[in-house]
């Protein structure tokens, strides 16, 4: 039986520069499993996704990180893209929002360059995870146990390396989000 997310609310934290496919495919996966999704960002209005280095689509922001209540959400997804997490990690409200999910033991999915925001939130120490290879040194320096695997799960934290890992990543976040707090 497929995992269901009926009645769950999932936050996607992203801003301009989010990798299109790393936002769209995980969002579709959790919505198809029955979850309600809200896009949280560092600014109101719209954000623009990128297809690698080229601007792609615009998406309506549901709530700013400054106004988002982490208690309203059951899980969090941090899509990648190079610019997206770099902007997010410099925003104190976004960093606070991310840290709150770890403090509460709620599941989090992160892919590609997304773990940069986790480093800033100081939540990777002692955790096993993966990312885009160029983040390896940053994650190791922040105390993570970095591995090069398609999808890694560590106590509710699901991580993957790149768009090619999306099928495994999407399946695993649905499974972990269905399980709930860890």
Residue pairs with C-beta under 8 A, 6 or more apart in sequence:
2 33
2 174
3 33
3 174
3 175
3 177
3 178
4 33
4 34
4 178
5 30
5 33
5 34
5 35
5 74
5 174
5 177
5 178
6 33
6 34
6 35
7 34
8 30
8 34
8 35
8 36
8 74
8 75
8 177
8 178
9 35
9 36
9 37
9 38
9 72
9 73
9 74
10 30
10 35
10 36
10 37
10 38
10 73
10 74
10 75
10 76
10 77
10 177
11 37
11 38
11 40
11 68
11 70
11 73
11 75
11 76
11 77
11 97
12 23
12 26
12 27
12 37
12 38
12 39
12 40
12 76
12 77
12 78
12 79
13 40
13 41
13 65
13 76
13 77
13 78
13 88
13 94
13 97
13 98
13 117
14 23
14 39
14 40
14 41
14 47
14 49
14 59
14 78
14 79
14 81
14 84
14 88
15 41
15 42
15 43
15 47
15 84
15 87
15 88
15 94
16 47
16 48
16 83
16 84
16 87
17 48
17 49
17 50
17 81
17 82
17 83
17 84
17 86
17 87
18 47
18 49
18 50
18 79
18 80
18 81
18 84
19 49
19 50
19 51
19 52
19 79
19 80
19 81
19 84
19 112
19 113
19 163
20 49
20 50
20 51
20 56
20 57
21 51
21 163
21 166
22 79
22 80
22 81
22 111
22 112
22 114
22 163
22 166
23 49
23 59
23 79
24 49
25 166
25 170
26 77
26 79
26 109
26 111
26 166
26 169
26 170
26 173
27 37
27 77
28 170
29 170
29 171
29 173
29 174
30 37
30 77
30 173
30 174
30 177
31 37
33 174
33 177
33 178
35 74
35 177
38 62
38 63
38 68
38 73
39 47
39 59
39 60
39 61
39 62
39 63
40 61
40 62
40 63
40 64
40 65
40 68
40 97
41 47
41 61
41 64
41 65
42 64
42 65
42 87
42 88
42 91
42 93
42 94
43 61
43 64
44 61
44 64
45 60
45 61
46 58
46 59
46 60
46 61
47 58
47 59
47 61
48 55
48 56
48 57
48 58
48 59
49 55
49 56
49 57
49 58
49 59
49 81
50 56
50 81
50 83
53 82
64 93
65 91
65 93
65 94
65 96
65 97
66 93
68 93
68 97
70 97
70 100
70 101
70 104
70 106
71 104
73 101
73 106
74 106
74 107
74 177
74 180
75 101
75 106
75 107
75 108
75 109
75 173
75 176
75 177
76 97
76 98
76 101
76 106
76 107
76 108
76 109
77 108
77 109
77 110
77 173
78 85
78 88
78 98
78 108
78 109
78 110
78 111
78 114
78 115
78 117
78 118
79 111
79 112
79 114
80 110
80 111
80 112
80 113
80 114
80 132
81 112
81 113
82 113
84 113
84 114
85 113
85 114
85 115
85 116
85 117
86 113
86 116
88 94
88 95
88 98
88 116
88 117
88 120
89 95
89 116
89 117
89 119
89 120
90 120
94 117
95 117
95 120
95 121
98 108
98 117
98 118
98 120
98 121
98 123
99 121
99 122
99 123
101 107
101 108
102 108
102 121
102 123
104 181
105 156
105 181
105 182
106 156
106 180
106 181
106 182
107 156
107 157
107 158
107 173
107 176
107 177
107 179
107 180
107 181
107 182
108 118
108 156
108 157
108 158
109 158
109 159
109 169
109 172
109 173
109 176
109 177
110 117
110 118
110 129
110 131
110 157
110 158
110 159
110 160
111 131
111 159
111 160
111 161
111 162
111 165
111 166
111 169
112 131
112 132
112 160
112 161
112 162
112 163
113 131
113 132
113 134
113 135
114 131
114 159
115 124
115 129
115 131
115 135
115 138
115 139
115 144
115 159
116 135
116 138
118 124
118 129
118 142
119 138
119 139
119 142
122 142
124 139
124 142
124 143
124 144
125 142
125 143
125 144
126 143
126 144
126 145
127 144
127 145
127 154
127 155
127 157
128 144
128 145
128 147
128 152
128 154
129 139
129 144
129 145
129 146
129 147
129 152
129 154
129 157
129 159
130 146
130 147
130 148
130 149
130 150
130 151
130 152
130 159
130 160
130 161
131 139
131 146
131 159
131 161
132 161
132 162
133 148
133 161
135 146
136 146
139 146
140 146
148 161
149 161
150 160
150 161
150 165
150 168
150 169
151 158
151 159
151 160
151 165
151 168
151 169
151 172
152 158
152 159
152 160
153 172
153 176
155 182
156 176
156 179
156 181
156 182
158 169
158 172
158 173
158 176
160 166
160 168
160 169
160 172
